[in-house]
Amino acid sequence: MTGPQWRSFVAAYLGWTLDAFDFFLLVMVVGHVAETFGTKIPAIALAITLTLAMRPVGALLFGILADRCGRRPALMASILLYAAVELLSAFAPTLGTFIALRAVFGIGMGGVWGVGASLAMESVPAGTRGLLSGILQEGYPAGYLLAALTYGLVYPHFGWRGMFVVGSLPAFLVVFIRMGVKESPVWTEGRARQGAGPRGAGMWATLRARWPLFLYMVALMAAFNGFSHGTQDLYPSAFLEKQRGLAPATVARIAVLYNLAAITGGILFGAISQRIGRRRAIAISALLAIPMIPVWVGSSSVAGLAVGAVLMQFFVQGAWGVVPAHLNELSPRALRGTFPGFAYQLGNFAASYIPRLQAVVAESRGGDYSFSLGWVVGIGAVVLAVVALAGPEARDADFTPGAADT
């Protein structure tokens, strides 16, 4: 790995980490935001749902920008958007304004993963993709970890609005990208060969030609997002704090532990996928999450809940660690800025109702979140394993501009 390769990878990693950090700040304070606006948790869960639902818009807009103008400017623009909206969210005067801002936040958030993953995977050597895919994807739980730490340190003194002010700091990452990161060499060489970046018509023509692959990738990412958001979005505030009555400091400590485990799992299974294949690594990790459900939501002690949460997120994010390499290897060369990110976020859209559905079911059962959390994860793990094994794989695909698509 050369210096420019490392800087490209670090930029993509930090963009995704801080993106997740801003998203999970809301997850940590769902109950407190509901109290501020005089409503119940399902209403705030709608804000999470809208964030997830708007991510395909960002993936498409910033993906097109990345394929036409380069990965760097698209990544910078998406980071600036989500950081600015995070700051505005801190000053939202009404519930309606807050929900609208979180929808716009989803546009910025949706652009980061696809653009950053293409920049990273196109910049690093093929033999390192599995390991670096795991590290890159685990920027997501790393952001969750930062959100948990911020909750423990900032919330007691400044409330949830103060946390959202802190969430605007990712805007400074743009300075590093602008000054220290080079454009993707694959995109640069491809543009030099063609004389211009891919046009919009080229994108739609490619989608029409490769629609079975695109639909498969959307279905795979719907399974992935239902699986992971079903374990994450309502777990700290609604389950641990509201149902189990744990103090915010205890919730923050448990969240720190399970996100450290998530990072470890993603890196491990990402590296394993370089040997056993992307599909098998995904399926094995997903299925190993099922035996963890009784400990995860059924433990009677704080220590038991912490152990269950650690084991659950180790395997949930273990499966996710394979995603950046797997999707980029499957995607058509000319549209790697748009294709994987758009498929990812459309899958996210398909699964975006999961947090609200879990909240509605739990409230209908007297606030029993353990029931809705457990069932969604159990079903989601099986679905993800089946979909992953049923699809194609292109491990170590050649990313050079002259290479044929798989």
N, C-alpha and C positions, 0 to 999 in steps of 0.2 A: 504494500500500500504506500503510495507516494503522498507527499504533503497535500496536493490538491484533491486527491481521492479522499483522504481523511477529512478535509474541511467540508467537502460536499456531503459526506456521510453525516458528519456532526451537525451540519445545518439542517438536514432532513430530520435527524433524530430530535434535535431541540425544537424544531417547528412542531412536530407531532407531540412531543412531551408537553410543551406549553399549551398547545391546543387542548389536549386532554385535561391539563391542569385547570384551564378555564371552564371546561365542561363540568368537571367533577366538583368544582366549588359549589355549584348549585345542588348537586347530589348530596353533599355533606350537610346542607342546611334546608332541605325541602320542608321539614316541619316548621322551622323558624320563619321561613318566608311565608308560609301559609298563615301563621299567626299574625305576622305584620299586616297582611292584606285582609285579615278576617275571613279566611276561607279554610277549606280542608285540603288534605294532601292530594287527592285526585285532581284538583284544579291546578296545582303546581306540577303534578305529573304530566299534565297537558303541555306545559312549557317544555318539558324534556322531550315529549313526543314530537312537538313541532320543530325543535332543534334537529332531531334525528330525521324528520320528514323533509326538511329543507336542505339537508346535506347533498342530495343528488343535484340540486340546482347549482350549488357551488362547485361540485365535482365537474359538471358539464362546462360551466362558464370558465373556470380557471384551467380546466383540462384543455379546452380549445385554445386558450391563451398560451398555455405551455407548449402545445404542438406548433403554434404559429410563431410565437415570439421568444420561446425559450423557457426552460424550467425555472431559472432564477427570478425573472420579473413576476412570473405567476405565483411563485412561492412567497415572495415579498408582499405582493398585493393581498393575498389571502390572509397572511399573518396580520397585516395592518388592519384589515376589516374586522377580524374577530377580536383583536385587542381593543379597538375603539368601541365596539359594541359592548364588550365586557365592562368597560368604564361607564358607559351610559346606563347599563343595567343597575349599577350601584345607586343611581339617582332616580330610578323609575318611581313616579309618584303614585301610580295606580297599578292594579293587577293587569288590566288590559295592556297598558304600556309595557309592563314587564314581559308579558307573554309575547307581544309583538317583537320586542327586542331580541328575545331568545330565538325567535324564528329567523331573524336576520343573522344572528350569531351562527345559526346552522349553515348559512351560505358560506361564510368565511371558513368555518370548521370543515365543511365538505371539500374545500379546495386543497387543503393541506396534505392529506394522506396521499392521494394519487400523484400529485406533482412532486412531493418530497420523495416518495418511494421510487418514482421513475428516475429522478435525479441521482438518488443513491445507488440503485441497482444498475443503472447505466454507467456509473462511474467506477464501480469496484470490480476486481477480477472475478471471473465466473466461479472459480473454486471456493471463494469466500462467501458466496451469496447465502447459503444456508445459515451459517453462523451470524452474519451481519443482518440477515432478514429477521432472525430472532431478536437481536439487539434492537434493531430499528422498531419493530412492532411493539417491543416492551417499553418504548417511550410512552405508550398509553397508560400502563399501570404505574410507570414512574411519575407521570402527571397526576395520577390518582393519589400517589404517595405524597407528592407536594401539596395537593389539596387537603389531604388528611392532616399534614403538619401545619398548614395554614389555619385549618379549623381549630386545632389545639392551641395554637399560639396567638392568632389574631382575633378569632371570634369572641373569646371571653372579654376582650378589651374594646373592640370596635364593632362587634356585631357582624351580621352577614354583609351589610353594605360595605364595610371596611375591607372584607375579604375580596369583594368584587373590584375595589379600587386597586388592590394588590394584583388582581388578575389582568390589569392593563399593561403590566411590565413587559410581557412578551414583545411589545412593539419595538423594543430596543434590539431584538434579535435581527431586525432588518438591517441594522448598521453592519453587523458582522457579515451577513450574506452579501451585502452590497460591496464591502471592502475586501473580503477574504475568500469568497467562493467563486470558482470558475463555472462557466456553463457546461452542461453535460457534453462530453466529447462525442457521444453517439448522436445527439441532436445537432451539434455543430457540424459534424461530418456529413450527416444526412442532408442538412440544409445546403451545404456547399455543393453536394452532388445534384440536388434538385433545383438549386437557384432560388428556392423559397420554401417556407414551411408548408405542411399539408393544408389544403383548403377545406372549408366546411363541407363542400360537396364531396371531397374525398373521404371525409369522416363518415358521412351518411352512406356513401357507397360501400365503404368497408363494413359498416354495421349491417347493411343488407346482405353482403356476401358472407359475413361471419356470424349471422344471427343465432344459429344453434349454440355456438361457443359462448356468445354474449349472454344468452338466456341461461345457459348452464352456470356461468360465473355469477349472475344475479341470484340464482337459486342457492348457490353455495354460500354467498355472502349473506343472504337472508337467514340461512340456517346458522351461520356464524354469529350474526348480530343478535338473533333471538336467544341463542345460547349464552352469550356473554352479558348482554344488557339484562337478561333475566336474573343474573347473579349479582349485578353491580348497582343498578340505579336506585333501588329501594332498600337495599340491604343495610347500609349504615344508619340512615335517619329513621326510616319507617320500621324496620325489623329490630335492629339492635337498640336504638334509643327509645322509640315509641312503644313497641310491643314488649321488649325485654326490660325496659326501664334503666338502661345503662347510662352512666354519666357521659357528657361529651368528651371528657378527657379519656375515658376508657374506650369509647368508640374510636377515637382518633388513634389510640395505641393499637387496637385490633386492626384498623385499616392500614396502618403502617406495616404491620407484620404480614398481612395477606398480600399487600402489594410488593413487598420484597420477595415473597414466594412466587408471585406472578411473574416478576422480572426473571427470576431464576428458571422457572418452567419454560418461558418463551425462548430464552437463549438456549436451553438444553435441547428442546425438541426442534428448534430451528437447526441446530448443529446436527442432530440425529437425522433430520430429513435429508441432509447431504449424502448420507449413507444408505438409508432404507427407502428413500423416496418421499415426496411431499404428501401424497395421499395417505400412505400408511401411517406416517407420523401424526397427521391430523386425526385419523380415526382412532388410533391407540390412545392418544391423549384425551380425546373427547369421551370415550367409553370409560376410561379410568376415573372420570369425574363422578359417575353414577354412584359407586359405593360410598362416596363422601357425603352424600345428601343427608343421611340421618344424623351424622355428627355436625354437619354444617348448620342445620336449622333445628335439630332436636336435642342438642346438649343442654343440660340444666345448669351448668356452671360457666363462668366467664372463661376459664381456661379451656373448657371443652369447645365453646363457641370459637375461640381463637384458633384452636387446632383445626377445627372443621373449616374455618374460613381460609386458613393457610393452605390446606390440602386442596380445597375446591379451586382456588385461584391459581394454584400451581398447574393444575391440569387444564383449566379453562384457557389460560393464557399460553400454556404449552402448545395447544392446538393453534392459537393465533400467531405464534411465532413463525409459522411456516408461510403465512399469507403474503407478505410483500414479494418474496422470491417467486412463489407459486403463481400469483396473478400476473406479475410482470413477464414471467417466462411464457405464459399462455397467450399474452396479448400480441396483436399485430404490431410489427416494428414501427410503422409510420404513425401509429396512434397510441403509443405507450403513455403519453401524457394524459390522454382522455379515457382510453378503453378500461384500464384496471380501476381507476378511481371512480368512474361513472358506474361501472358494474358494482363496485363495493358499496357506493352510496345508494343506488337503487335497491340493493339488497337490504341496506339499512332502513330505507323507507318502508320496505315490505314488512320489516320487523318492528317498526317504530311504535306500534300500538302496544307492544308487550308491557312496558312499564305501567301505562294507564290501566290496561287489562288486569295486571296483577294487583294494582291498588284497588280497583273496583271490586274484584273478587274477594280480596282480603277484608275490605270494609263491610261487604255483605255478610261476611262470616264473623262479624264482631271484632275486626282488627287482627285476624289471624293471618299474618303475612307468611308464616312458615309454610302454610298449605300452598299458596300460590307460587311462592319461590321454588319449593321443592318439585312440584309437578312440571313447571315450565322447564326447569333444568334437566330433569330426567328425560322428558320427551325430546327436548332440544338436542341432547347429547346423541341419542340414537339417530335422529334425523340427520344431524351433521355428519356422523360417521358413514351413513349409507350414501348420502349425496357425494361426499368426498371420494369414496371408493368407486362410485359409478362413473366418475368423470375422467377427462384426459390428464396427462402430465407431460411437462416438457423440461425436466430437470436439466440444468446447465445449458439451456438454449443459447445459441449464438446471437449476441446483440449487435454485432457489427452491421452498419447500414446496408452492405451488399448481401447479407445472409437472407436466406428464404425464411418466411414465417412457418411456424410449426403447424 
